[in-house]
């Protein structure tokens, strides 16, 4: 199985990337890291991540799940039409997607959360509701093959939800 995590090249949230990546890899799942540039991406706190492909290069056909990592750079770098198209097309093909922390706002802007239960970091609640989502306030929410999680403390539960949906 293969997963792609989309991160901001500057300012992704360390735990929201690292914890799910570790857990998935421990369960035999390959995790690729995608961003706006190749090279060493910088986390908000201290880690770096090796970005092996850009948003413009990725072909999602070989993936079983794609997810957005949060952090202060997420909306600045990943809240755009190209990401909306990638995630919408992937989801429309019947495959699951996810977003953690502030990044569920990106799925909301893509129109993917309209009429669905979702959660998000507190700063994104208004955007989710404005775009038609039903904000639940839960740490992790799964609705119609879309997993949302509300922040760093939810990283492990988010990873478990990804594993669960991949085992279906």
Phi, psi and omega in degrees: 000153186220136182232147173238127174256129178262124182233156171289139179292331176232113174096035170281160181273116187312303186295326183288341175265307189292313182299306178299321180299313179301311183296316180295315180296323178298335179262018174081015181261133177281132179241118174261149181247127185240140176207190181280344177218159174270159177118208181267108175278151184249127177282167180296321186267294183202342186277164170240159179227138177278114179268119185262343177207156181264166177304323180286338183267335190295137170243112188279000183306323183272008184258152179259341182201142170230144183218153178256130177266144181274199182119169185297338180269350187302306183292323181296319187260333189244356181271080184208169185302320181300314178295317178305316181295314181300310184289320179296315180296316180299311180297318179296339177279001177095008181258151183282150176230164178209166178202141182232150176072241180274343187292343171302337175301324179296316177296324177295316178296332178282354181082011186276344183257001181300123179077009182246153173284137180205163175228166186194162171303147186309325181293345183255000184304310182301320180294321178297311182297316180301329182261018169091006178278157173259101182290126182258334183081000178288160177295316180225141180226137176236123177215119175053052177068017175240122178256128173236149179220154192261006176152188185305320181292344180265001187303316181292317179293325176299313178299318178296322178294322177297313179302315182299315183289330178286335180278351180296000000 
